[in-house]
Amino acid sequence: MTETLQLHTRTLSRRSFLITVGATGIAVAFGGLLQDASSASVAPALEGNYRPNAWLAIAADGTVTIMSPASEMGQGIMTTLPLLIAEDMDADWHKVRVVQAPSDAEKYGNPGFYGVQLTGGSESTRGYYKMLRLVGAQTRKIILASAADMLNVPVSELTTEPNRVVHARSGRSLEYGEVAAAGALPDPLPQATDADLKPSDQWRYIGNLTVPRIDIPSKVDGTAIFGIDVQLPDMLYGAVLRAPVQGEQPATIDDAEARTVPGITHIVPLPYGVGIIGETVEATKRAKDLLKIVWTTSSRIRNYTSDRLLEEYRRVGRDLTQTGVNAAAEGDAQAAISKAATLIEVDYMSDHVHHATMEPMNATALVTGDTVEIWAPTQGPTGTQGFAAEVAGTTPDKVKVNTTLLGGGFGRKAEADFIIDAVSLAKAVQGRPIKVIWSREDDVQHGKYRPLEAQHVQVGLDGDGNIIGWRHRIVADSIFARTMPQLFESEGGHDSVVTEGAHFNYAVPAHQIEYIRRDNGLDIGFWFGVGVGYTRFGIECVIDEIATAKGVDPVALRLELLKDQPRARKVIETVAQMAEWDRQRDGRALGVAYSDAFGSHCAEIAEVSLDRETGEIRVHTVWCAVDPGIAVQPRNIEALMITGITGGASHALFEQINIVDGQVQETNFDTYRVIRMSEAPNIKVTVIPTPEGPIGGIGQVGLPPIGPAIANAVARLTGGVRLRHYPFLPERVLAALNA
């Protein structure tokens, strides 16, 4: 349906923010869709005996059940991926039911993630896109072959309509349900190639604006099952008291008072803390509070104070004698910079930030002998199998993972610590399921935070203000050194996630990226946008500084540097038109930023005001233009951009984790500050698909440009005051104003 692939723009008001972000997509599900555009639904298991492959089954009533291999954490992937199969098999979407795939990387692994089941990195649609479309095309060929045998006609004479095989010559047809009831699978099964995929002008579902998300109805009526909702017969509850400093262990445990709490059944010493098992959540919480633990004091993390380390990182970045890993090099940036007529040399920094998912960490586990079953809101079923097997002393093939809906993930639920909790306690009470639920305080104080990092950027300009060399030094610890040590070593100590986004498509003749690792022992992890969230902060603010030095408009400079990038130019030109870039505002200013991260092009403009007395920044409106390549679900893309912009504004303005002598200072949402409803900006999104282009990721695309757009707006509003440290706390803004 080519008409659905045109520019599509929507505006989000503050009032509708709650609906869209609180349960992403509700506004899409109820906003202007046709009544007969009812979607597929969620099913507990495959239905039907006609099973052409591991991905789907067809029942005699025509119901098509399709596996969804990725974790649904609010990003709509449980709709997007099955939709791809439905498109090329010519299924009737009204008759589709979707099942969450079991943990089986051999069948359902993501080609974009080394063949494992892992949801993250904006890689789900990109990774599965071609595979699932080919699954759909092959399924269609199998159905046609079965129908040809039933109708006794050549396959070449058959065509399909949604859920129907048609033989135009004789006027006969078969519903898919009839084929499923009476047809036999051909032997051998026909294979599909790219030539069997539908051309874009024949798409029914890809790009269709009227296909709502299938997870929304259950989230509205309360029947959705998240990890925290799991209930099993004879289930016990667990809690874990962790050391206040990472790496410490219990030296002595006094659990006498804890054991007196009614309903407590077990106290379980663990290498990293103490587990409590009981008949109610309340009992485990009470007992946990009564534990008296003396902790060891030998952890190197006791030397970790984030403010002090960040200053150290900045010094290291500025000290050009301290070298790291050469992450990328095009031309000789250092030589070019040494000959520059003008040198721009600046530092950008960002604090630790926490994931703050609405659903805190939790998991339910049942250990029976050498078998393990897990129910969890996990982003990584394959990793969950491996860690659970290690804890239980078994093998991954004996671990079954049931992936529930996730109440937010952002990379945190790709970790295994909450899984290890549940399996460890379940192992202690063989044969009874244990559900472990972290408190909000546990969640905030024992996160896997985004890396503390400092960037030192040097840009050399010639006499006309043109860039001749760009050197970008990134100082941070490594995520891969902990999570993927073999990959980290194979890349010579380079962490491509920590430095991601430092590569750009601006036309720069000499460009060097260096990664300098500072190993201070703290577990850091994947966070919404990860490296690109801070590298684009530095890059896009520097681009504005170059525009100022050159005396040109920031939008015009970006268009000049992207003269050979038509898709990039299009989103920048579009967003400038949306925001009326050249129109002056009283007491407000606009800032622009662009990103090509995750294979999608995104430009954003933020309109801000500033209270010079308090240092508080207010973001009033954000305009966004995004080109994701092929837009599988345009309205869901809008919702994801809104999510990214809102989360990005929150982390740019408010969010920070402070660590002093190894102890996290924040405990809950009263101290870990996130954006409030009253602070949410109006957001206007335009999706610009490129149907014949490559498919880009989208889940994290909205976040990288918003922070630098805010900073650039403040600079224009104040005549050049630069904010170079995330988050832009009022005291930091005042310090910059008074500098």
Order of alpha helices (4+ residues) and beta strands (2+ residues): beta-alpha-alpha-beta-beta-beta-beta-alpha-beta-alpha-alpha-beta-beta-beta-alpha-alpha-beta-beta-alpha-beta-beta-alpha-beta-alpha-beta-alpha-beta-beta-beta-alpha-beta-alpha-beta-alpha-beta-beta-alpha-alpha-beta-alpha-alpha-alpha-beta-beta-beta-alpha-beta-beta-beta-alpha-beta-alpha
